[in-house]
Each structure stands twice: as structure tokens, then as C-alpha cells.
């Protein structure tokens, strides 16, 4: 990635006045997707955004525009999707091509999660962007010796750390039953208490633990009486609200999303989410759809 990064940095510096506006637009368009990936995978949204800005020249690179690849991820042997070829560290290198840019963000998360050389990153606190930036460089994500400094500079210059979501809990996947003290009551961005369900948790057990009725827990989370609780699921301990926080006015739908998971992610009542976006109840939006959350 070294040659491409230096080229992009030159372009950014050459058009500094315009680049600032382009970068701000990029952040506005993609911060909610980065936050979604943080909630699901524990990668700081600030890191994802900074890497996207750096690797794609704020979405203006040819690879980003024509192939929706915002992170310069190359094909590697396990890639079975569409491919494009560009000169990078060597001539005619293979890069991944996506139908939607959101897929690039999701694939970026999967890329880091599934490669052993990045495993130590997930032992870091998800809001420690400096440690993550240095860890990425140490793990060999990029050959540029200043890669960590470039990420940190972008994060601090554009205050990207404000997009790091509170309440992200990451667990060691080798531990089937986390320690009891891992069940921490968190507060969502729009001020609702919630927990992340552990392996073996039930709605009845959570209701008993927090001195609530099971019916209330199910009602807060807009679930039927026969719903099953899965590890990693957000469980609200208070009613969801009519709208998301001011920091989350919009959300761009990605592959695999549905209206319920979006309503849970942002603490918005499902019926209000449908009504606000004039979508018939039960209908699922297509990837790329921009939803109003408030």
C-alpha cells in the first residue's frame, strides 16, 4: 500500500482547500457505518474512518470510485468476489471490487478479525485509537513507516474519536461462558441502559438480575414472548426512544441489516423508524438506503 498512500497524500496536499471539504463530506457520509462496524466487531470507528480517508483519498481515489474499495484491500488467495487490477507496490496487482461501498467497510472489519497477525489488536480497548494505530503499523498493515502517525493525525485533526461508540464489549471467543463481571450495564448514545447478552443468558435470568419483569424486558426490546436470546445481542433495560441521539441523524443500510437490528443498534422504537422513513411495516430496505434516525 506504500506507493498508493504517498500518491494520495500528495494529491491531498496539492488540493488542500478542496480536500478539507471532501474529507468532511466523507466523514458525514460514512461515520454511522464505521460506528455500526465498531458495535459489531470492536474496531474503533475513528480508526476505520481514518483508514478510509487515508486509503481512499476521502473517497476520491479511482479504486474507491470505480470499485467501491475504500481500504485498498488486495485480493489475496481467499477472495472469491469481483477483482480489478492496478499498479501499486508492484505492477498490475489484484484488488477487491464491491457492489456497494458499505461492503468494503464490512470486509475491512472481517479482514482484521480473521487474520492472526491482527489478533492482538482486539485485546486493546476499543476507544484507544493511538494503540490501535500503532498496532496496525506493527502488524504490517502498511509499509509506510509513518502510517500510525498519519492515522493519529487524521483522528485528532478531524476529532474522529468522538464517533467511537460507548458501550462496546468485546469478548474472547475461546471463552464460551464469560465471567459474570463482564455483564456491564452500558448507556447508549441516546441515554438508554443496556447490556450485551452472554452465552447462556436468558431474558428470564436478566429480568431477575435487574429486578424487572420478563414481559417488560421483552417489551423494551420489541420482542415476542417466545423470542430466543443470543450471545452478543443488545438487551435494553429501559424503553427505546422515538429517535436516535443528535450524533446519529442518519444511517446508511449495509448488506445483512434489517430494520429491527437497526432499531436496536440506535435505541429507536421500530414503529417510529418505519414511520419516520415512510416505509411499510415489515419491509426491509436495500443496502445503500439512507434512513433518518431522528
C-alpha positions in Angstrom: 0.0 0.0 0.0 3.0 2.3 0.4 3.2 3.7 -3.1 -0.5 4.4 -3.3 -0.6 6.1 0.1 2.2 8.5 -0.8 0.5 9.3 -4.1 -2.8 10.0 -2.3 -1.1 12.2 0.3 0.5 14.2 -2.5 -2.9 14.7 -4.1 -4.5 15.7 -0.7 -1.8 18.2 0.0 -1.9 19.6 -3.5 -5.6 20.4 -3.2 -5.7 21.2 0.5 -8.5 23.7 0.3 -10.8 21.3 -1.6 -9.6 18.2 0.3 -10.9 19.6 3.7 -14.4 19.9 2.3 -14.2 16.5 0.7 -12.9 14.9 3.9 -15.7 16.5 5.9 -18.3 15.1 3.4 -16.7 11.7 3.6 -16.9 11.7 7.4 -20.5 12.8 7.4 -21.4 10.0 4.9 -19.6 7.1 6.5 -19.3 7.7 10.2 -22.5 5.8 11.0 -21.3 2.8 9.0 -18.0 2.9 10.9 -19.9 3.0 14.2 -22.0 0.1 13.1 -18.8 -1.9 12.5 -17.5 -0.9 15.9 -20.6 -2.1 17.6 -20.4 -5.5 15.8 -16.6 -6.1 15.8 -15.0 -3.7 18.3 -12.8 -1.8 15.8 -12.7 1.9 16.8 -14.9 3.9 14.4 -12.2 6.6 14.5 -9.6 4.1 13.1 -12.0 2.8 10.4 -12.7 6.4 9.3 -9.1 7.5 9.4 -8.0 4.4 7.3 -10.8 5.1 4.8 -9.8 8.7 4.5 -6.1 7.8 4.0 -6.5 4.8 1.8 -9.2 6.2 -0.5 -8.3 9.9 -0.5 -11.6 10.6 1.2 -13.4 8.5 -1.4 -11.9 10.2 -4.4 -9.4 7.6 -5.4 -10.0 5.6 -8.6 -10.2 2.4 -6.6 -12.9 3.8 -4.4 -14.9 5.5 -7.2 -14.9 2.6 -9.6 -14.6 -0.4 -7.3 -16.1 0.8 -4.0 -12.9 -0.3 -2.3 -12.2 2.2 0.4 -9.4 0.4 2.2 -7.1 -0.8 -0.6 -7.7 -4.4 0.3 -6.0 -6.7 -2.2 -7.5 -10.0 -3.4 -5.3 -12.5 -1.5 -6.0 -16.2 -2.0 -9.3 -16.4 -0.2 -11.1 -13.7 -2.2 -13.9 -15.1 -4.4 -15.6 -11.9 -5.4 -15.0 -9.5 -8.3 -11.5 -8.2 -9.0 -9.8 -5.2 -10.5 -6.1 -4.6 -11.3 -4.0 -1.6 -10.5 -0.3 -0.8 -10.2 0.7 -0.5 -6.5 3.8 -1.8 -4.8 4.2 -4.0 -8.0 2.6 -3.7 -11.4 -0.9 -5.0 -12.1 -1.9 -6.0 -8.5 -5.3 -7.6 -7.8 -7.7 -5.6 -5.6 -11.2 -6.5 -4.4 -14.2 -4.9 -6.1 -17.5 -4.4 -4.3 -21.1 -3.7 -5.5 -21.6 -1.2 -2.6 -19.1 0.8 -0.6 -20.7 -0.4 2.6 -19.4 -3.9 1.7 -15.9 -2.5 1.7 -16.3 -1.3 5.3 -17.7 -4.7 6.4 -14.9 -6.5 4.6 -12.3 -4.3 6.2 -13.6 -5.5 9.7 -13.6 -9.1 8.6 -10.1 -8.7 7.2 -8.8 -7.6 10.5 -10.8 -10.1 12.5 -9.9 -13.2 10.6 -6.1 -12.7 10.2 -4.0 -13.9 13.1 -1.4 -11.1 12.8 -4.1 -8.6 13.9 -5.4 -10.7 16.8 -3.6 -8.6 19.4 -5.4 -5.5 18.3 -8.6 -7.0 19.7 -7.0 -7.2 23.2 -6.8 -3.4 23.1 -9.5 -1.1 24.4 -11.9 -0.1 21.6 -11.5 3.6 22.4 -7.7 3.6 22.5 -7.2 4.8 18.9 -3.5 5.6 19.4 -2.8 2.0 20.5 -4.8 0.7 17.5 -3.0 2.9 15.1 0.4 1.8 16.4 -0.8 -1.8 16.5 -1.8 -1.7 12.8 1.6 -0.4 11.8 3.4 -3.1 13.9 1.2 -5.8 12.5 2.3 -4.8 9.0 -1.0 -3.3 7.7 1.0 -0.7 5.7 4.7 -0.3 4.7 4.8 3.4 5.3 6.9 4.0 8.4 4.7 6.9 9.4 1.4 5.1 9.0 0.4 5.2 12.7 1.3 8.9 12.9 -0.8 9.6 9.8 -3.8 7.9 11.3 -3.5 9.6 14.7 -3.1 13.0 13.0 -6.3 12.4 10.9 -8.2 11.3 14.0 -7.1 14.3 16.1 -7.4 16.9 13.3 -11.0 15.9 12.5 -11.9 14.8 16.0 -12.9 11.3 14.7 -12.6 9.9 18.2 -16.0 11.5 19.0 -17.5 8.8 16.8 -16.2 5.9 18.9 -19.3 4.3 20.3 -19.7 3.9 24.0 -20.7 0.5 25.4 -18.8 -1.8 23.0 -18.0 -5.0 24.8 -15.6 -7.4 23.2 -15.1 -10.9 24.5 -12.6 -13.7 23.9 -14.3 -16.1 21.5 -12.4 -19.0 23.1 -14.3 -18.4 26.4 -17.8 -20.0 26.0 -19.1 -18.5 29.3 -17.7 -15.1 30.1 -17.0 -14.1 33.7 -20.1 -12.6 35.5 -18.5 -9.2 35.8 -18.4 -8.9 32.0 -22.1 -8.2 32.1 -21.8 -4.5 32.4 -24.7 -2.0 32.2 -23.9 0.5 29.5 -25.6 3.6 28.3 -26.5 4.1 24.7 -25.8 7.4 22.9 -29.4 8.4 23.4 -29.3 7.6 27.1 -30.8 4.1 27.4 -29.4 1.5 29.7 -28.5 -1.8 28.0 -26.4 -4.9 28.4 -24.8 -7.3 25.8 -26.1 -10.8 26.3 -23.6 -13.5 27.2 -23.6 -17.2 26.2 -26.2 -18.9 28.4 -28.1 -15.7 29.3 -31.9 -15.8 29.1 -34.5 -13.0 29.3 -35.8 -14.5 32.5 -32.4 -14.5 34.1 -31.7 -10.9 33.1 -35.1 -9.8 34.3 -34.4 -11.5 37.7 -30.8 -10.0 37.8 -32.1 -6.4 37.3 -35.3 -6.8 39.3 -37.6 -6.4 36.3 -40.4 -8.5 34.8 -39.5 -10.6 31.9 -42.5 -9.1 30.0 -41.0 -5.7 30.5 -37.6 -6.7 29.1 -39.3 -8.2 26.1 -41.5 -5.1 25.6 -38.4 -2.8 25.8 -36.8 -4.8 23.1 -40.0 -5.2 21.0 -39.9 -9.0 21.1 -42.5 -11.7 21.3 -42.8 -13.9 24.4 -41.2 -16.8 22.6 -38.1 -14.9 21.4 -34.7 -16.6 22.0 -31.8 -14.6 23.4 -28.4 -15.0 21.6 -24.9 -14.1 22.8 -23.9 -10.7 21.7 -27.4 -9.4 21.4 -28.2 -5.9 22.7 -30.8 -6.0 25.5 -32.3 -2.8 26.6 -33.3 -2.4 30.3 -35.4 0.7 29.6 -37.8 1.6 26.7 -36.3 2.6 23.4 -36.9 6.2 22.3 -38.7 7.9 19.4 -35.4 9.0 17.8 -31.7 8.4 17.9 -29.2 10.8 19.5 -28.2 14.0 17.9 -24.9 12.3 16.9 -26.8 9.8 14.8 -29.2 11.7 12.5 -28.8 9.2 9.6 -27.7 5.6 8.9 -26.8 4.0 5.6 -28.1 0.4 5.3 -25.5 -2.2 4.7 -25.8 -5.8 3.5 -27.2 -8.0 6.2 -29.1 -5.2 8.0 -32.8 -5.2 8.8 -35.0 -2.6 10.4 -35.1 -4.4 13.8 -31.3 -4.7 14.2 -31.0 -1.0 13.2 -33.6 0.0 15.7 -31.7 -2.0 18.4 -28.4 -0.6 17.4 -29.5 3.0 17.8 -32.1 2.6 20.5 -35.0 3.7 18.3 -38.5 2.2 18.5 -39.2 0.1 15.4 -42.5 1.6 14.6 -41.1 5.1 14.7 -38.2 4.0 12.5 -40.7 2.8 9.9 -42.9 5.8 10.2 -40.1 8.3 10.0 -38.8 6.8 6.8 -42.3 6.3 5.2 -41.5 2.5 4.9 -44.4 0.0 5.2 -44.1 -2.1 8.4 -42.3 -5.4 7.8 -40.5 -4.1 4.7 -36.7 -4.3 4.6 -34.6 -1.5 3.0 -32.0 -2.3 0.4 -28.3 -1.8 1.0 -27.3 1.8 0.3 -30.7 3.2 1.6 -30.2 6.2 3.9 -32.5 6.1 6.9 -33.5 9.1 9.0 -33.0 8.2 12.7 -34.3 11.5 14.2 
